[in-house]
């Protein structure tokens, strides 16, 4: 799975000198996300995202990040329609913040607002929302963008604390989703992890009580419940590949969910 800043091609700091006459035209769709098959998710998004996406955990070195699965193959977003519209009610904040992003300086505490100049909605003809006024001051539109990114960063930091706890409790196990197409071609989606129910149930009562008190236990169960949405990924995959039939083997996540329900 590949995520992070792949949707940003040429992100540069926003400045009145460079973007004094720039504007962002809305309604350009989500075509920029067409070649990503997963995106990071913050913990506060779990309740809405769990209804439509499979939420899993991706490991990068010692770091663990929750992500939503968007596709079964690399460089394929099955939640994106041909016209660039999003095929789900909830759009992850990682996607909604585009074309803006914060760049952290060396101390990790100072952030600079950047914009992807490759975004097709960025223009210098006054279409949409101006970034600066005639006096070179940032507009209310930019103020709103800054508030959104500040809240996103705060939620991302809280999510990192949750992920560290999940990792410290050794709850995660590797997962893979397997699909077989009508022509016999086998496909596997790998590189992600999920909470193991047996390890979760084996935690000491006091640890489970602490997780419940901080609402982190709810996040864990939302994650486990969301794994059933691999069925949605399967269905979208079948529709995207004309010669494909329904996979003859269920993803490992679904098998575990079915076993737990018995």
PyMOL commands that set and color helices and strands:
alter all, ss='L'
color gray80, all
select helices_A, chain A and resi 16-19+31-33+43-49+93-96+140-168+197-201+205-213+216-240+252-261
alter helices_A, ss='H'
color red, helices_A
select strands_A, chain A and resi 11-13+23-24+38-40+55-60+63-69+100-104+111-116+122-123+129-130+172-180+186-195
alter strands_A, ss='S'
color yellow, strands_A
deselect
rebuild
show_as cartoon
